[in-house]
């Protein structure tokens, strides 16, 4: 249950939840460098709602406080001017399409606290060159990084067991990726369109089998 719907503090719209915490539901400012408050009226901000900043093209950077645990569906979708985002170690879930179409993003660090990266979470982030995925993530969902054409470096921790359908498809700039032994499931088309890709992994691993079956160059880690 949510109460006090639609309340606005300065440039933020928010809702007070039943437990007394706050969800950011919208933004009415002009963009630029935005710092989301950790508290509003003395109440902790714990989540960013679906579509809260969707289409805010003037947003250039956003700092998310360490009181926030979840980033909702398409929360920052289409924020084409967004160049920098700080995701704190309190966040456990990045929702579907949360940063879809944020073409200005160049670097993303996903903290160890995150256990779920949703569908299309960073899809079509065409300026994204580097992604570091924290050690809490167990699954990279379908099309999570689809169409990130500038992506050249991805760090996948050994907590990951599954890479979803099309997760890195059309990442034409991705030339090498190390897939740990923990990965036992790689979905259909996970690396479609990565024409110059080399997969690094251990011999006799699932990664080697996948590479051989899909005509991808494999190099063993020594």
C-alpha positions in Angstrom: 0.0 0.0 0.0 1.2 3.5 -0.8 -0.1 6.7 0.9 0.3 10.4 0.4 0.5 10.0 -3.4 1.8 12.8 -5.6 3.5 15.0 -3.0 6.2 17.3 -4.4 9.3 18.6 -2.7 11.2 21.1 -4.8 11.9 19.3 -8.1 11.1 15.8 -6.9 7.7 14.1 -6.8 7.5 11.4 -4.2 5.2 9.0 -2.4 5.4 8.0 1.2 5.2 4.2 1.6 3.3 2.4 4.4 6.5 1.7 6.2 7.4 5.4 6.3 10.0 5.3 3.6 9.9 7.4 0.4 9.8 6.5 -3.3 10.8 9.1 -5.8 8.1 9.0 -8.5 9.0 11.9 -10.8 11.3 14.9 -11.5 10.2 18.3 -12.7 13.6 20.1 -12.8 15.7 21.2 -15.8 18.4 18.6 -15.5 22.1 19.1 -15.1 23.9 17.4 -12.2 21.2 16.0 -10.0 21.7 14.7 -6.5 18.8 12.7 -5.2 18.2 13.4 -1.5 18.6 10.5 1.0 15.8 11.9 3.1 12.6 13.9 2.4 10.8 15.4 5.4 13.0 13.2 7.6 11.9 10.0 5.8 14.5 7.8 4.0 14.4 7.6 0.2 14.6 3.9 -0.5 13.5 3.5 -4.2 13.3 5.2 -7.5 10.0 4.4 -9.2 9.2 3.3 -12.7 9.7 6.0 -15.3 10.7 8.5 -12.6 13.2 10.3 -14.8 12.2 8.8 -18.1 13.0 11.1 -21.0 14.8 13.7 -19.0 17.2 14.6 -21.8 18.8 17.5 -19.9 20.0 15.3 -17.1 23.8 15.1 -17.2 24.7 13.2 -14.0 22.8 11.7 -11.2 24.0 10.7 -7.7 21.8 8.1 -6.0 22.0 8.1 -2.2 23.0 5.0 -0.3 19.5 4.8 1.2 18.1 3.5 -2.1 17.8 -0.2 -2.6 16.0 -0.4 -6.0 15.9 1.4 -9.3 12.6 0.8 -11.1 11.7 -0.1 -14.7 12.8 2.6 -17.2 13.6 4.9 -14.3 16.2 6.7 -16.4 15.1 5.5 -19.8 15.9 7.8 -22.7 18.0 10.2 -20.6 20.3 10.8 -23.6 22.3 13.5 -21.9 23.2 11.4 -18.9 27.0 10.9 -18.8 27.6 9.8 -15.3 25.6 7.8 -12.7 26.8 6.7 -9.2 25.0 3.5 -8.1 25.6 3.0 -4.4 26.4 -0.2 -2.6 22.9 -0.3 -1.1 21.1 -1.0 -4.5 20.1 -4.7 -4.9 18.1 -4.5 -8.1 18.4 -2.6 -11.4 15.0 -2.8 -13.1 14.1 -3.6 -16.7 15.2 -0.9 -19.0 16.4 1.3 -16.1 19.0 3.0 -18.3 17.7 2.1 -21.7 18.8 4.5 -24.4 21.1 6.5 -22.2 23.4 7.2 -25.1 25.7 9.5 -23.2 26.8 7.0 -20.6 30.4 5.9 -21.0 31.2 3.9 -17.9 29.1 1.9 -15.4 30.2 0.3 -12.2 27.6 -2.1 -10.8 28.3 -2.6 -7.1 28.6 -6.0 -5.3 25.2 -5.4 -3.6 23.3 -5.7 -6.9 21.9 -9.2 -7.4 19.7 -8.6 -10.4 20.2 -6.7 -13.7 16.9 -6.5 -15.5 16.0 -7.0 -19.1 17.2 -4.2 -21.4 18.7 -2.5 -18.3 21.5 -0.8 -20.4 20.3 -1.6 -23.9 21.1 0.9 -26.6 23.6 2.8 -24.5 25.7 3.4 -27.6 28.3 5.5 -25.8 29.0 2.9 -23.1 32.6 1.6 -23.4 33.2 -0.1 -20.1 31.1 -2.1 -17.6 32.3 -3.6 -14.3 29.7 -6.0 -12.8 29.8 -6.6 -9.1 30.2 -9.9 -7.3 26.7 -10.1 -6.2 25.1 -10.6 -9.6 24.1 -14.2 -10.5 22.3 -13.5 -13.7 22.6 -11.0 -16.6 19.1 -10.9 -18.0 18.0 -10.9 -21.6 19.2 -8.0 -23.8 20.7 -6.3 -20.7 23.4 -4.7 -22.9 21.9 -5.1 -26.3 23.1 -2.6 -28.9 25.9 -1.1 -26.8 28.0 -0.7 -29.9 30.9 1.1 -28.2 31.3 -1.5 -25.5 34.8 -2.8 -25.5 35.4 -4.1 -22.0 33.2 -6.1 -19.6 34.2 -7.7 -16.3 32.0 -10.6 -15.4 32.5 -12.0 -11.8 32.4 -15.7 -10.9 29.1 -15.2 -9.1 27.3 -15.1 -12.5 25.8 -18.4 -13.6 23.6 -17.3 -16.5 23.9 -14.9 -19.4 20.5 -14.3 -20.9 19.2 -14.3 -24.5 20.8 -11.5 -26.6 22.5 -10.1 -23.4 25.4 -8.6 -25.5 23.9 -8.9 -29.0 24.8 -6.1 -31.4 27.7 -5.0 -29.2 29.9 -4.7 -32.3 32.8 -3.1 -30.5 33.2 -6.0 -28.1 36.3 -7.9 -29.1 37.1 -10.0 -26.0 35.3 -11.2 -22.9 36.3 -13.5 -20.1 33.6 -15.9 -19.0 34.2 -17.6 -15.6 33.6 -21.3 -14.9 30.6 -20.4 -12.8 28.6 -19.7 -16.0 26.6 -22.8 -17.0 23.9 -21.2 -19.2 24.4 -18.8 -22.1 21.1 -17.9 -23.9 20.3 -17.8 -27.6 22.0 -15.0 -29.5 23.8 -13.7 -26.4 26.7 -12.5 -28.6 25.0 -12.1 -32.0 26.6 -9.3 -34.0 29.9 -9.4 -32.0 31.7 -10.4 -35.1 35.3 -9.9 -33.8 34.7 -11.5 -30.4 37.1 -13.8 -28.6 35.9 -15.6 -25.6 38.5 -16.3 -22.9 37.9 -19.1 -20.4 39.2 -22.3 -18.9 39.6 -25.4 -21.0 36.7 -27.9 -20.9 34.5 -25.2 -19.5 30.9 -24.4 -20.6 32.4 -21.2 -22.2 34.6 -23.3 -24.4 31.7 -25.6 -25.5 29.5 -22.6 -26.2 32.2 -20.8 -28.2 32.9 -23.9 -30.3 29.2 -24.6 -31.0 28.6 -21.0 -32.1 31.7 -20.4 -34.2 33.3 -17.9 -31.8 37.1 -17.9 -31.3 38.0 -19.3 -27.9 41.3 -18.8 -26.0 42.1 -20.8 -22.9 43.3 -19.0 -19.8 46.7 -20.2 -18.7 
